[in-house]
Amino acid sequence: MKILIVEDEYILAESITSYLRMNGYLCETANNYKSAEDRVVCSEYDCILVDIGLPDGNGLELIKKLKEIGSSAGILILTAKNSLEDKITGLELGADDYITKPFHLSELNARIKSILRRRNFSGNTKIQFNEITIDPNEQSVNINNQPVTLTRKEYDMLLFLIANKDRIVSKESLIEHLWDSEVVFSDSHEFIYTHIKNLRNKFYEKNCRDYIKTIYGIGYKFSDH
């Protein structure tokens, strides 16, 4: 899952980034409005953490921008203690939730997970797709009630594909969401093929149907039809 952290307090931004990376997220940061705007226009994110007070703009304007461009990202506002009006305005503009500084990083992580569940999986604690069961809290996968051991990248890829089920996902989109941004410019997609092949093999070992459809020249689609 790909997170953008829009926060001008360097130490706080670094702390959030370090913690979320340890929890398996791919994180990018922006420390001002202009940088954040450039990133959201050019890239897709699963969730965006938006600080209201930025040195060259207002986080509320960024939320407006996200809605203008039709972003599907979840939005979590980072607010100061005495900013009730900003919280209300942010939620009215379309933010999903807010958290008040100072906060515990474990609470921040819980809020992010909640937003992602609501947005991608209709609020379910566990994700069920036919014989596949995913528990995001435990980061575990079961197929036909049998545990399946996946690597971090295989797990993230499966979650991303299921979140976009019945939609074509380009190889570039997979790379951008699951690997460091510089990999996007690589000419080789061999590592994508390798992870897809490994996922298919692990499905096969558990007598699971192959739901990963190859869309030649474009990418993949996770579908049961």
C-alpha positions in Angstrom: 0.0 0.0 0.0 1.3 3.4 -1.0 1.1 6.4 1.4 1.9 10.0 0.8 2.8 12.0 4.0 2.3 15.7 3.6 4.0 17.2 6.7 6.4 20.2 7.0 7.7 19.2 10.4 10.8 17.2 9.3 11.3 15.2 12.5 7.6 14.2 12.6 7.5 13.3 8.9 10.7 11.1 9.3 9.2 9.4 12.4 5.9 8.6 10.6 7.8 7.4 7.5 10.1 5.1 9.4 7.2 3.6 11.4 4.9 3.0 8.5 7.8 1.5 6.4 8.4 -1.0 9.2 4.7 -1.9 9.0 5.0 -2.7 5.3 3.9 0.5 3.6 5.6 2.2 0.7 6.0 5.8 1.8 6.7 9.1 0.0 6.8 12.5 1.7 6.1 16.2 0.7 7.0 19.0 3.0 5.1 21.8 1.3 1.9 22.4 -0.7 3.6 22.6 -4.2 5.5 19.4 -3.7 2.4 17.6 -2.5 0.3 18.9 -5.4 2.9 17.8 -8.0 2.9 14.3 -6.4 -0.9 13.8 -6.3 -1.3 14.9 -9.9 1.4 12.6 -11.2 1.0 9.5 -8.9 -1.7 7.4 -7.3 -1.8 6.7 -3.6 -3.8 4.5 -1.4 -3.9 7.0 1.5 -2.7 10.5 1.9 -1.9 12.1 5.3 -2.5 15.8 5.1 -1.1 18.4 7.5 -3.4 21.5 7.5 -0.7 24.1 8.0 1.9 24.1 5.3 4.5 26.8 4.6 3.3 27.7 1.1 -0.4 26.8 1.3 -3.2 25.1 3.2 -3.9 21.3 3.5 -7.6 22.0 2.9 -6.7 23.3 -0.5 -4.9 20.0 -1.2 -8.0 18.1 -0.2 -10.0 20.2 -2.7 -7.4 19.4 -5.4 -7.6 15.7 -4.7 -11.4 15.8 -5.2 -11.0 17.9 -8.4 -8.8 15.3 -10.0 -11.0 12.4 -8.9 -8.4 10.8 -6.6 -9.5 7.5 -5.0 -7.0 7.9 -2.1 -8.2 7.8 1.4 -7.5 11.1 3.2 -6.4 11.4 6.9 -6.0 15.0 8.3 -3.2 15.7 10.7 -4.4 18.6 12.9 -3.4 20.7 15.9 -5.2 20.5 19.2 -7.4 23.6 18.8 -8.4 23.3 15.2 -12.0 22.1 15.4 -13.1 24.3 12.4 -10.3 22.8 10.2 -11.4 19.3 11.2 -15.0 20.0 10.3 -14.1 21.7 7.0 -11.7 18.9 6.0 -14.4 16.3 6.6 -16.9 18.3 4.7 -14.5 18.6 1.8 -14.2 14.8 1.7 -11.5 13.7 4.1 -12.1 10.3 5.7 -10.8 11.0 9.2 -8.6 13.2 11.3 -6.0 12.6 14.0 -4.9 15.3 16.5 -1.3 16.0 17.2 0.5 14.8 19.2 -0.6 11.2 18.5 0.8 7.7 19.0 2.1 6.1 15.8 0.2 2.9 16.6 -3.0 4.9 16.6 -2.1 6.5 13.3 -1.5 3.1 11.8 -4.9 1.9 13.1 -6.6 4.9 11.5 -4.9 4.2 8.2 -5.9 0.6 8.2 -9.5 1.5 9.0 -9.6 4.0 6.1 -8.1 1.4 3.7 -10.6 -1.2 4.8 -13.6 1.1 4.4 -12.4 2.3 1.0 -11.2 -0.9 -0.6 -13.2 -3.7 1.2 -16.5 -2.1 2.5 -15.3 -2.0 6.0 -14.8 -5.8 6.5 -12.2 -6.8 9.0 -11.3 -9.8 6.8 -11.3 -9.9 3.0 -13.0 -12.8 1.4 -12.8 -13.7 -2.3 -14.2 -17.1 -2.9 -11.7 -19.6 -1.3 -9.2 -16.8 -0.5 -9.3 -15.2 3.0 -7.0 -12.3 3.8 -6.7 -10.8 7.3 -5.0 -7.4 7.0 -4.5 -7.0 10.7 -2.5 -10.3 10.9 -1.2 -9.8 7.3 -2.1 -13.5 6.7 -3.7 -15.4 3.8 -5.7 -18.6 3.9 -6.8 -20.6 0.9 -9.4 -23.3 1.4 -8.9 -22.8 5.1 -5.2 -23.6 4.8 -2.5 -21.0 5.6 -0.4 -19.8 2.7 3.1 -18.4 3.2 3.7 -15.3 1.0 6.6 -12.9 0.8 5.9 -9.3 1.6 5.8 -8.3 -2.1 3.5 -11.3 -2.9 1.1 -10.3 -0.1 1.1 -6.6 -1.2 0.6 -7.6 -4.8 -2.4 -9.9 -3.9 -4.0 -7.3 -1.8 -3.6 -4.6 -4.5 -5.0 -6.9 -7.2 -8.0 -7.9 -5.1 -8.6 -4.2 -4.2 -8.8 -3.6 -7.9 -10.7 -6.8 -8.8 -12.4 -6.8 -12.2 -10.2 -3.8 -13.3 -7.2 -4.0 -15.5 -4.0 -3.1 -13.6 -1.1 -2.1 -15.7 2.4 -3.4 -15.0 3.5 0.2 -14.4 0.8 0.7 -11.8 1.9 -2.4 -10.0 5.5 -1.3 -10.0 4.6 2.2 -8.8 2.5 0.9 -5.9 4.8 -1.9 -4.7 8.3 -0.8 -5.5 10.4 2.3 -5.0 9.5 4.9 -7.5 12.8 4.7 -9.5 11.9 1.2 -10.6 9.1 2.7 -12.7 11.7 3.8 -15.2 13.2 0.3 -15.6 12.9 -1.3 -19.0 12.5 -4.8 -17.5 9.3 -6.2 -16.0 10.9 -9.6 -15.2 10.4 -9.2 -11.5 6.7 -8.6 -12.0 6.4 -11.8 -14.0 8.3 -13.7 -11.3 6.0 -12.5 -8.5 2.9 -13.3 -10.5 4.3 -16.7 -11.3 5.0 -17.4 -7.6 1.5 -16.3 -6.6 0.0 -18.6 -9.2 2.1 -21.5 -8.0 1.1 -21.0 -4.4 -2.6 -20.8 -5.5 -2.2 -24.0 -7.4 -0.6 -25.8 -4.4 -3.7 -25.1 -2.4 -6.1 -26.1 -5.1 -7.1 -22.5 -5.7 -8.4 -21.3 -9.1 -6.1 -18.9 -11.0 -7.8 -15.6 -10.7 -4.9 -13.6 -12.1 -5.7 -12.9 -15.8 -2.9 -11.7 -18.0 -4.0 -8.8 -20.3 -1.2 -9.1 -22.9 0.7 -5.9 -23.5 -1.0 -4.1 -20.6 -1.0 -5.9 -17.3 -3.3 -8.1 -15.2 -6.9 -8.4 -14.0 -8.0 -10.2 -10.8 -11.3 -11.8 -11.7 -13.4 -15.0 -11.3 -14.9 -14.7 -14.8 
